[in-house]
Amino acid sequence: MSDKDYAPLSAACVRALNDKLYEKRKAAALEIEKMVKEFAAVNNTGQIKRILKVLGQDFALSQNPHARKGGLIGLAAIAIALGKDTGSYTDELIKPIIGCLSDQDLRVRYYACESLYNVVKVARGSVLPNFPTIFNALSKIATDSDQNIKNASELLDRLLKDIVAESSKFDLEGFIPLLRERIYTKNAFSRQFIISWISVIHSEPTLDLISYLPEILDGLFRILEDTNSEVKKMCETALGEFLRSIKADPSRVNFGAMINILINHAQEKNDELVQFTAITWIKEFVQLSGPAMLPYMSGIFTAILPCLAFETDARRMTDIKETATAVNFTLMKLIALQDKEVHEQVRTNDFSSGEIPQEIDLESVVDVLIQYLMHNSIQTKVAVLKWIYDLYMKLPNKMVTYIDILFPALQRTLSDEADQVVQQCLVVIAEVISPHKNNDPKEKTKFYNKFIVSLLYLFNSDKRLLNERGSFIIRQLCVLLSAEDIYTTVAEILLNETNLKFASLMVDHLNMILLTSSELFELRNRLKDLSVQQNKQLFLCLYRTWCHNPVATVALCLLTQSYSHVCDLIKLFASIEVTVDFLMEIDKLIQLIESPIFAYLRLELLEVPCDKYLVRALYGLLMLLPQTEAFTILKNRLSCIPSLQLQLDEKSNSRTKPKTTIDFQALLQNFIKVQENHKEYKKVNRTKDILTFIDKDGTNDDT
């Protein structure tokens, strides 16, 4: 290339720019600076652009690294020479330098940083149109392996931040797409670079970064997951500053655009800081935006409900649980506001569309609640059940639509191992099915009967549940609802039960609960007074079903002081198959007679005269028993009766009792009929068992 190709640069200047020695390149740069000043003085823009082209193309793009270095120092010299006029040539100055920032030669990259620093220092605000290009290059050079280059890039970075801070022409809207793209980098140094810029821009009152926060919030939370503690701390600080700004002026915040981002990161179980920060933001959003968060309840539930289960001494986990609990509490208050139709507190600018949805998406909420009913945490399941109850109390007309899908889930929950969960589940069920509540009584009665039938079906299919939790469930239902309603409904259903074995087993459980549970004290007192018509109807209803279990029938009649009928029943026991189970039931009855429940019965034995039917009934039970411990107990009890009373005649032995109009003879016939059905049922089932055994085990065709 001839000397004139580099004009207006002299041959000596060109050779110096290509020299490997920095001092010679520096001397050439000083010559260029002087030349450009002279051109600028006479407004010779043509020659200035010519020099820019030579340095920007022939030198900056040269294969010779020393030439590239010479070009870079020459470009910086031009900027210094132009001073305040640099703004007219920023494109020609900056673009070739930017290209050298990614050069393979680390010295070239270093000089590129130095050159760009000098250009920016002179041009100041004039470089802002080129800011995206510079920022993009800086974000890459921030990860450079050479410490000198990093140091140089940091100087340039600080200078650029100062310029942005002092300028009123910074294009924030144009910068956001670049920031949104770069924020997902995984390099720790790039992340530090990005966070530092976000903090600087956010600190400037003239730059409204809060409005663009939805576009970068997800990226910020991803940076918060970084394993580098310094990066993590920087991001935590930046997020804290954003949250303080949001709390200071929530009117300009688009809560709806960010809540789903927070919900997603609140489920980050591998990083406690991320989870805690996200849930803290959710708490503030719910408190600040009020009912505007109700449409997002299902998502918020997925974030907070699992956190209620945290049981640990770790401080962070405790903080997460407490914050999630606070969110849960605030949401419940919002539901209360909906119930009272207090909507005027909703902020009118929470949603950019101008239309603020305040309705709960109950379908998605119910789906999430059902999902978390299967959680392994007691606290989470109890919280879910309280939510179902609260929603049903506050929004009954809407929740009734979802009862058909809630009911199966609630019924499954009755098998839970935790009493607290089962108890809360029964509270919910009782509220839904209670026939005494308002709204639609017919609908409630339908659910009431449907639940009782399904509960019995559950007991029938899961005997372990019946044996281990049946008493607890029935007692709780009697407390929450009406004991009389529970017992009469169950009795009427069991009356038509085709599985007679289950009917007998169920009656045995109901009878034990009736005779032992403190919750059924009032019901027992009513059954002792059959002179009242309502009590009489209750007794007749129970009796017809209690006939499935002979010993339970005797116990019911002892409770109602129908001693003469007890004697008649015991006489019929001679025709009943006496099995080990049967004797064990009598044994339990003797234990009950010795319990506080039957204290009145034992005291009646001291009456003068005492009831001969009572004495005969007790002796009848004694004769049925083998000489076991129960036999000895009852024998000792009967021996306490004054012997004189046993010799009194029938006339003197008839104490005055309240008269009843019960047809005990008809009841006796009903008892006989039911027991005959049981005989036939056992016979049929034994035949089936034999045939089944032959089908499975019989292999000899000649037999």
C-alpha positions in Angstrom: 0.0 0.0 0.0 1.5 3.4 -1.0 1.8 6.3 1.4 -1.0 8.2 -0.3 -3.5 5.5 0.7 -3.0 6.5 4.3 -3.3 10.2 3.6 -3.5 12.5 5.4 -1.3 10.4 7.7 2.4 10.7 7.0 4.5 7.7 6.2 6.4 8.1 9.5 3.1 8.3 11.4 1.9 5.1 9.7 5.1 3.3 10.5 4.9 4.4 14.1 1.3 3.2 14.4 2.4 -0.2 13.2 5.4 -0.4 15.6 5.5 -2.9 18.4 6.7 -0.3 20.8 4.1 1.6 22.8 6.2 4.7 22.9 6.3 5.0 19.1 2.6 4.4 18.8 2.0 7.0 21.5 4.1 9.5 19.5 2.1 8.8 16.4 -1.1 9.3 18.4 0.1 12.8 19.5 0.8 13.6 15.8 -2.8 12.5 14.9 -4.2 14.6 17.8 -2.4 17.7 16.5 -3.5 17.1 12.9 -7.1 16.6 13.9 -7.1 19.8 16.0 -5.9 21.7 12.9 -8.6 20.1 10.7 -11.3 20.9 13.3 -10.1 24.5 13.5 -10.8 25.0 9.8 -13.9 22.8 9.9 -12.3 20.3 7.5 -14.6 17.4 8.3 -13.6 15.5 5.1 -10.1 15.0 6.3 -11.2 14.1 9.8 -13.5 11.4 8.4 -10.7 10.3 6.1 -8.4 9.7 9.2 -11.3 7.9 11.0 -11.8 5.6 8.0 -8.0 4.8 7.8 -7.8 4.1 11.5 -11.1 2.3 11.8 -10.7 0.1 8.8 -7.0 -0.2 7.7 -5.6 -0.4 11.2 -8.4 -1.6 13.5 -9.1 -4.5 11.1 -5.5 -5.2 10.3 -4.1 -8.7 10.6 -1.1 -7.2 12.5 -2.0 -6.9 16.3 0.4 -3.9 16.6 -1.4 -2.1 13.8 -4.7 -2.8 15.6 -3.2 -1.3 18.8 -2.0 1.7 16.8 -5.5 2.2 15.3 -7.1 2.1 18.7 -4.7 4.7 20.2 -5.2 6.8 17.1 -9.0 6.8 17.5 -8.7 7.9 21.1 -6.4 10.7 20.0 -9.0 11.9 17.5 -11.6 12.0 20.3 -9.3 14.0 22.5 -8.5 16.4 19.7 -12.2 16.9 18.8 -13.3 17.6 22.4 -16.9 18.8 22.5 -17.3 18.1 18.8 -16.8 14.4 19.2 -20.5 13.9 19.2 -20.5 14.3 15.4 -18.2 11.3 14.9 -19.3 8.9 17.7 -20.3 6.1 15.3 -17.0 6.2 13.4 -15.1 6.3 16.7 -16.9 3.7 18.7 -17.7 0.9 16.2 -14.1 -0.1 15.3 -13.2 0.0 19.0 -16.1 -2.2 19.9 -14.9 -4.7 17.3 -11.5 -4.9 19.0 -13.1 -5.6 22.4 -13.6 -9.2 21.3 -10.1 -9.5 19.8 -8.2 -12.8 20.5 -5.1 -10.8 21.5 -5.6 -9.8 25.2 -3.4 -6.7 24.7 -5.6 -5.5 21.9 -8.6 -6.0 24.1 -6.9 -4.0 26.8 -6.1 -1.1 24.5 -9.7 -1.3 23.1 -11.0 -0.7 26.7 -8.6 2.1 27.2 -9.4 3.7 23.9 -13.2 3.4 24.4 -12.8 4.9 27.9 -11.0 8.0 26.4 -13.7 8.4 23.7 -16.6 8.1 26.2 -14.9 10.4 28.6 -14.7 13.1 25.9 -18.0 12.5 24.2 -20.1 12.0 27.5 -23.8 12.1 26.7 -23.1 12.0 22.9 -22.4 8.2 23.3 -25.9 7.4 24.6 -27.3 6.6 21.1 -24.6 4.0 21.0 -25.3 2.8 24.5 -26.8 -0.6 23.6 -23.8 -1.5 21.5 -21.4 -0.4 24.3 -23.4 -2.1 27.0 -23.5 -5.4 25.1 -19.8 -5.3 24.5 -19.1 -4.4 28.2 -21.3 -7.3 29.5 -19.1 -9.7 27.5 -15.7 -8.1 28.4 -16.8 -8.2 32.1 -16.1 -12.0 31.9 -12.6 -11.6 30.5 -10.0 -13.9 32.0 -7.3 -11.2 32.2 -7.5 -9.1 35.3 -6.0 -6.0 33.7 -8.7 -6.1 31.1 -11.3 -6.5 33.9 -9.9 -3.5 35.7 -10.0 -1.4 32.5 -13.5 -2.5 31.8 -14.6 -1.5 35.3 -13.2 2.0 34.9 -15.2 2.3 31.6 -18.3 0.8 33.3 -18.2 3.4 36.1 -17.7 6.2 33.6 -20.7 5.1 31.6 -22.8 4.8 34.7 -21.9 8.4 35.6 -22.9 9.6 32.2 -26.3 7.8 32.4 -26.9 9.2 35.8 -26.2 12.8 34.7 -28.1 12.6 31.4 -31.8 13.2 30.9 -31.7 11.6 27.4 -31.1 8.0 28.5 -33.5 5.7 26.5 -34.7 3.4 29.2 -37.4 1.8 27.0 -34.8 0.9 24.4 -32.4 -0.4 27.0 -35.0 -2.9 28.6 -35.0 -5.5 25.7 -31.2 -5.7 26.0 -31.3 -5.9 29.7 -34.0 -8.6 29.5 -31.9 -10.6 27.2 -28.6 -10.3 29.1 -30.2 -10.9 32.5 -30.4 -14.6 31.8 -26.7 -15.0 31.6 -25.2 -17.7 33.8 -21.8 -16.2 34.2 -21.2 -14.9 37.7 -19.2 -11.8 36.4 -21.9 -11.0 33.8 -24.5 -11.3 36.5 -22.6 -8.9 38.8 -22.4 -6.5 35.8 -26.1 -6.7 35.1 -27.1 -6.3 38.8 -24.9 -3.3 39.2 -26.5 -1.6 36.2 -30.0 -2.4 37.4 -29.2 -0.9 40.8 -27.8 2.3 39.3 -30.7 2.8 37.0 -33.2 2.1 39.8 -31.5 4.6 42.1 -32.1 7.4 39.6 -35.4 9.1 40.4 -35.8 10.3 36.8 -35.7 6.7 35.5 -38.8 4.7 36.2 -37.5 1.2 36.2 -40.4 0.0 38.4 -42.7 0.2 35.4 -40.4 -2.3 33.6 -39.9 -4.6 36.6 -42.2 -7.3 35.3 -39.9 -7.8 32.4 -36.7 -8.4 34.5 -38.1 -9.8 37.8 -37.9 -13.5 36.7 -34.2 -12.9 35.6 -33.5 -11.3 39.0 -34.8 -14.3 40.8 -32.7 -16.6 38.6 -29.6 -14.6 39.5 -30.6 -14.9 43.2 -30.2 -18.7 42.7 -26.5 -18.2 41.9 -24.0 -20.2 44.0 -21.6 -17.3 44.2 -22.3 -15.6 47.5 -21.2 -12.2 46.3 -23.6 -12.3 43.3 -26.4 -13.6 45.6 -25.9 -10.8 48.0 -25.9 -8.1 45.3 -29.1 -9.5 43.9 -30.7 -9.8 47.3 -29.9 -6.1 48.0 -31.3 -5.0 44.6 -34.5 -6.9 45.1 -34.8 -5.4 48.6 -34.5 -1.9 47.1 -37.2 -2.7 44.6 -39.6 -4.0 47.3 -39.0 -0.8 49.4 -39.9 1.3 46.3 -43.0 -0.8 45.7 -44.2 -0.3 49.3 -43.4 3.4 49.2 -45.6 3.9 46.1 -47.7 0.9 45.1 -49.9 3.0 42.8 -47.5 2.6 39.9 -46.9 -1.1 40.3 -48.4 -3.7 38.0 -48.9 -6.4 40.6 -50.8 -8.7 38.3 -47.9 -8.9 35.8 -45.5 -10.1 38.5 -47.4 -12.4 40.8 -47.1 -15.5 38.7 -43.3 -15.0 38.5 -43.2 -14.9 42.3 -45.5 -17.9 42.6 -43.1 -19.9 40.4 -40.0 -19.0 42.4 -41.7 -19.5 45.7 -41.7 -23.2 44.9 -37.9 -23.2 44.6 -37.2 -25.8 47.3 -33.5 -26.1 46.5 -32.8 -22.5 47.5 -34.2 -21.2 50.8 -33.3 -17.6 50.1 -35.1 -17.6 46.7 -38.1 -19.2 48.3 -38.2 -16.8 51.3 -37.7 -13.7 49.1 -40.5 -14.8 46.7 -43.0 -15.5 49.5 -42.1 -12.2 51.2 -42.9 -10.4 47.9 -46.2 -12.3 47.7 -47.0 -11.3 51.2 -46.4 -7.6 50.3 -48.4 -7.9 47.1 -51.4 -9.4 48.8 -51.3 -6.7 51.5 -50.7 -3.9 49.1 -53.1 -4.8 46.2 -55.9 -6.3 48.2 -58.7 -8.1 46.3 -56.7 -7.6 43.1 -54.8 -10.8 44.1 -57.9 -12.9 44.5 -57.8 -14.2 40.9 -54.4 -15.6 41.6 -55.4 -17.4 44.8 -54.9 -20.9 43.4 -51.3 -20.1 42.3 -50.6 -18.4 45.7 -51.9 -21.6 47.4 -49.4 -23.7 45.5 -46.6 -21.4 46.8 -47.6 -21.1 50.5 -49.5 -24.3 51.5 -46.4 -26.6 51.3 -44.5 -24.1 53.4 -46.9 -24.4 56.3 -45.4 -27.9 56.8 -41.9 -26.8 57.6 -40.8 -28.1 61.0 -37.2 -27.3 61.6 -34.9 -25.3 63.8 -33.3 -23.6 60.8 -34.0 -19.9 61.0 -34.6 -19.4 57.3 -37.2 -22.3 57.1 -38.9 -20.8 60.2 -39.1 -17.4 58.4 -40.6 -19.1 55.3 -43.2 -20.8 57.4 -44.1 -17.6 59.3 -44.3 -15.6 56.1 -46.5 -18.2 54.4 -48.8 -18.2 57.4 -49.1 -14.4 57.2 -50.0 -14.7 53.5 -52.6 -17.3 54.3 -54.1 -15.1 57.0 -54.2 -12.0 54.8 -56.0 -14.0 52.0 -58.6 -15.1 54.5 -59.2 -11.5 55.4 -59.7 -10.7 51.7 -62.3 -13.4 51.5 -64.1 -11.7 54.4 -64.0 -8.5 52.5 -65.6 -10.2 49.5 -68.3 -11.5 51.7 -69.1 -8.0 52.9 -68.8 -6.7 49.3 -66.2 -4.2 50.3 -64.6 -3.6 46.9 -63.8 0.1 47.1 -60.4 -0.6 48.7 -59.1 -2.1 45.4 -56.4 0.0 43.8 -57.5 1.2 40.4 -54.1 0.9 38.8 -53.1 -2.5 39.8 -53.7 -3.8 36.3 -52.5 -2.1 33.2 -55.7 -3.0 31.4 -57.8 -0.7 33.6 -60.2 -3.6 34.4 -59.4 -5.1 37.8 -60.7 -8.7 38.2 -61.7 -9.3 41.8 -63.4 -12.6 41.4 -61.9 -15.8 42.7 -61.4 -18.5 40.1 -63.1 -21.1 42.4 -62.6 -23.9 40.0 -58.8 -23.6 40.0 -58.8 -22.9 43.8 -60.8 -26.0 44.5 -58.5 -28.1 42.3 -55.4 -26.9 44.2 -57.1 -27.5 47.6 -58.1 -31.0 46.7 -54.5 -31.6 45.5 -53.0 -30.5 48.8 -55.5 -32.5 50.8 -53.2 -35.4 49.8 -50.1 -33.6 51.2 -48.1 -35.5 53.8 -48.1 -32.6 56.3 -50.7 -32.3 59.0 -50.4 -28.4 59.0 -50.9 -28.2 55.3 -54.0 -30.5 55.3 -55.5 -28.6 58.2 -55.0 -25.3 56.5 -56.6 -26.7 53.3 -59.6 -27.9 55.3 -60.0 -24.5 57.0 -59.9 -22.9 53.6 -62.7 -25.2 52.3 -64.7 -24.4 55.4 -64.1 -20.7 55.1 -64.9 -20.5 51.4 -68.1 -22.5 52.0 -69.1 -20.1 54.9 -68.3 -16.9 52.9 -69.3 -18.0 49.4 -71.9 -20.8 49.9 -73.9 -20.2 46.7 -70.7 -20.5 44.6 -69.1 -23.3 46.5 -72.1 -25.6 46.3 -71.3 -26.1 42.6 -68.1 -27.9 43.6 -69.5 -30.1 46.4 -69.6 -33.2 44.1 -65.9 -33.1 43.5 -65.0 -32.0 47.1 -67.0 -34.7 48.8 -64.9 -37.7 47.5 -61.7 -35.9 48.6 -63.2 -35.1 52.0 -64.3 -38.7 52.5 -60.8 -39.9 51.6 -59.4 -37.6 54.2 -61.4 -39.3 56.9 -58.9 -42.1 56.6 -56.0 -39.8 57.6 -53.9 -40.9 60.5 -53.9 -37.6 62.3 -56.9 -36.9 64.5 -56.5 -33.1 63.9 -56.9 -33.6 60.2 -59.9 -35.9 60.6 -61.5 -33.6 63.1 -61.2 -30.5 60.8 -62.4 -32.6 57.9 -65.6 -33.4 59.9 -66.0 -29.8 60.7 -66.1 -29.0 57.0 -68.4 -31.9 56.2 -70.8 -31.0 59.0 -71.1 -27.5 57.7 -71.8 -28.7 54.2 -74.4 -31.4 55.1 -76.1 -30.0 58.1 -79.9 -30.0 57.4 -80.4 -27.3 60.0 -78.4 -24.6 58.1 -80.0 -22.1 55.8 -79.7 -21.8 52.0 -81.5 -24.8 50.4 -82.6 -27.3 53.1 -83.6 -29.9 50.5 -80.1 -29.7 48.9 -78.5 -30.0 52.4 -80.6 -33.0 53.3 -79.6 -34.7 50.1 -75.9 -34.2 50.9 -76.5 -35.2 54.5 -78.0 -38.6 53.5 -75.5 -39.0 50.7 -72.6 -38.5 53.2 -74.0 -40.9 55.8 -74.4 -43.6 53.1 -70.9 -43.0 51.8 -69.5 -43.1 55.3 -71.1 -46.5 55.9 -69.8 -47.7 52.6 -66.3 -46.6 53.6 -66.6 -48.4 56.9 -67.8 -51.5 55.1 -64.9 -51.5 52.6 -62.2 -50.5 55.2 -62.7 -52.4 58.4 -59.4 -51.0 59.8 -60.9 -47.5 59.5 -64.0 -48.6 61.3 -62.1 -50.4 64.1 -59.5 -47.7 64.6 -61.3 -44.4 63.7 -65.0 -45.3 63.5 -65.7 -44.3 67.1 -63.8 -41.0 66.8 -65.5 -40.1 63.6 -69.0 -40.8 64.8 -68.5 -39.0 68.1 -67.2 -35.9 66.4 -70.2 -36.0 64.0 -72.5 -36.2 67.0 -70.9 -33.1 68.5 -70.9 -31.1 65.3 -74.4 -32.2 64.2 -77.3 -33.7 66.1 -76.6 -37.0 67.8 -80.2 -38.0 67.3 -80.1 -37.2 63.6 -76.9 -39.2 63.1 -78.2 -42.2 65.0 -81.6 -42.3 63.4 -80.2 -41.8 59.9 -77.6 -44.5 60.3 -80.2 -46.8 61.9 -82.6 -46.3 59.0 -79.9 -47.0 56.4 -78.7 -50.1 58.2 -82.2 -51.4 58.5 -82.1 -52.2 54.8 -78.4 -53.3 54.7 -78.1 -56.5 52.7 -74.7 -57.3 54.2 -76.0 -58.5 57.6 -72.6 -59.2 59.0 -71.6 -55.6 58.4 -74.9 -54.4 59.9 -74.3 -56.4 63.0 -70.7 -55.1 63.3 -71.8 -51.5 62.7 -74.6 -51.8 65.4 -72.0 -53.1 67.8 -69.8 -50.0 67.2 -72.8 -47.6 67.4 -74.0 -49.2 70.6 -70.6 -49.0 72.3 -70.3 -45.3 71.4 -73.9 -44.7 72.6 -73.1 -46.3 76.0 -69.6 -45.0 76.6 -69.2 -41.6 74.9 -69.6 -38.4 77.0 -70.7 -36.6 73.8 -73.9 -38.8 73.8 -74.9 -38.1 77.4 -78.1 -36.2 76.5 -79.1 -38.9 74.0 -78.8 -41.6 76.7 -80.9 -39.5 79.1 -83.6 -39.2 76.5 -83.7 -43.0 76.0 -84.2 -43.5 79.7 -87.5 -41.6 79.5 -89.8 -43.4 77.0 -92.9 -41.6 78.3 -92.0 -38.8 75.9 -93.3 -39.5 72.4 -90.2 -38.2 70.6 -87.9 -40.4 72.8 -90.2 -43.4 72.2 -89.9 -42.9 68.4 -86.1 -42.7 68.8 -86.0 -45.9 70.7 -88.2 -47.7 68.2 -86.0 -46.5 65.3 -82.8 -47.7 67.0 -84.4 -51.0 68.2 -85.4 -52.2 64.8 -81.8 -51.8 63.6 -80.2 -52.9 66.9 -81.9 -56.3 66.3 -79.0 -57.1 63.9 -76.9 -57.5 67.1 -78.6 -59.5 70.0 -76.3 -58.3 72.7 -76.5 -54.7 71.5 -80.3 -55.0 71.6 -80.1 -56.2 75.2 -77.8 -53.3 76.1 -80.3 -50.8 74.5 -83.1 -52.2 76.5 -81.1 -52.1 79.7 -80.4 -48.5 79.0 -84.1 -47.8 78.5 -85.0 -49.8 81.6 -87.1 -52.2 79.6 -86.1 -55.1 81.9 -89.1 -57.3 81.2 -88.3 -57.2 77.5 -84.6 -58.0 78.3 -85.7 -61.2 80.0 -87.7 -62.2 76.9 -84.7 -61.5 74.6 -82.4 -63.5 76.8 -84.7 -66.5 76.6 -84.5 -66.3 72.8 -80.7 -66.5 73.0 -81.0 -70.2 73.4 -81.9 -70.5 69.8 -79.0 -68.2 68.7 -75.7 -69.7 67.7 -73.4 -69.1 70.6 -70.0 -68.2 69.1 -66.8 -66.9 70.7 -67.6 -63.5 69.3 -71.1 -63.7 70.9 -69.6 -64.5 74.3 -67.1 -61.7 73.9 -69.9 -59.3 73.3 -71.7 -60.4 76.5 -68.4 -60.1 78.3 -68.1 -56.5 77.1 -71.7 -55.9 78.2 -70.9 -57.1 81.7 -67.9 -54.7 81.8 -70.3 -51.9 80.7 -72.7 -52.8 83.5 -69.9 -52.2 85.9 -69.1 -48.8 84.3 -70.4 -45.4 85.5 -72.9 -45.4 82.6 -75.0 -48.1 84.3 -74.6 -46.8 87.8 -78.3 -46.2 88.0 -79.0 -49.9 87.1 -76.7 -51.1 89.9 -78.4 -48.8 92.3 -81.8 -50.2 91.3 -80.8 -53.5 92.7 -81.0 -51.9 96.2 -84.5 -50.7 95.7 -87.1 -52.2 98.1 -88.7 -53.9 96.4 -86.2 -54.2 93.4 -87.3 -55.0 89.9 -87.5 -58.8 89.5 -87.1 -58.6 85.8 -83.8 -56.7 86.2 -82.6 -59.4 88.5 -83.8 -62.2 86.2 -82.1 -60.5 83.2 -78.8 -60.2 85.0 -79.0 -63.9 86.1 -79.9 -64.8 82.6 -76.7 -63.1 81.3 -74.8 -64.9 84.1 -76.1 -68.3 82.9 -75.0 -67.6 79.3 -71.4 -66.9 80.4 -68.8 -69.6 80.9 -67.0 -69.2 84.2 -64.7 -66.4 83.1 -63.7 -63.2 84.7 -66.9 -61.6 83.5 -68.9 -64.4 85.1 -67.2 -63.8 88.4 -67.8 -60.0 88.2 -71.5 -60.4 87.6 -71.9 -63.1 90.2 -70.2 -60.9 92.8 -72.5 -58.1 91.8 -75.7 -60.2 92.2 -74.5 -61.5 95.5 -74.7 -57.9 96.8 -78.5 -57.9 96.4 -80.2 -58.3 99.8 -81.5 -61.9 99.9 -84.8 -60.8 101.4 -85.7 -58.9 98.2 -85.4 -62.0 96.1 -88.1 -63.7 98.2 -90.7 -60.9 97.8 -93.9 -61.9 96.0 -94.9 -60.5 92.6 -97.5 -58.0 94.0 -95.0 -56.4 96.3 -92.4 -56.5 93.6 -94.0 -54.2 91.1 -92.5 -50.8 91.4 -94.3 -47.9 89.8 -92.6 -46.9 86.6 -93.5 -44.4 83.8 -96.1 -46.0 81.5 -95.2 -46.5 77.9 -97.4 -47.6 75.0 -94.6 -49.6 73.3 -95.7 -52.9 71.8 -92.8 -55.0 73.1 -94.4 -58.2 71.8 -94.2 -56.8 68.2 -90.6 -55.7 68.9 -89.9 -59.3 70.0 -91.3 -60.7 66.8 -89.2 -58.2 64.8 -86.1 -59.4 66.7 -86.9 -63.0 65.9 -87.4 -62.2 62.2 -84.1 -60.3 62.0 -82.2 -63.1 63.7 -83.8 -65.7 61.4 -82.5 -63.6 58.5 -79.0 -63.7 60.0 -79.2 -67.5 60.3 -80.1 -67.8 56.7 -77.4 -65.2 55.7 -74.7 -67.2 57.6 -75.9 -70.5 56.0 -75.8 -69.0 52.5 -72.3 -67.5 53.0 -70.9 -70.7 54.5 -72.1 -72.6 51.4 -70.5 -70.0 49.2 -67.2 -70.3 51.1 -67.2 -74.1 50.7 -67.9 -73.8 47.0 -65.2 -71.2 46.6 -62.7 -73.4 48.5 -63.5 -76.4 46.3 -63.1 -74.2 43.1 -59.7 -73.0 44.3 -58.3 -76.1 45.9 -60.2 -79.1 44.6 -58.2 -80.9 41.9 -59.5 -84.5 42.3 -62.3 -85.1 39.8 -63.0 -88.6 41.2 -63.9 -87.2 44.6 
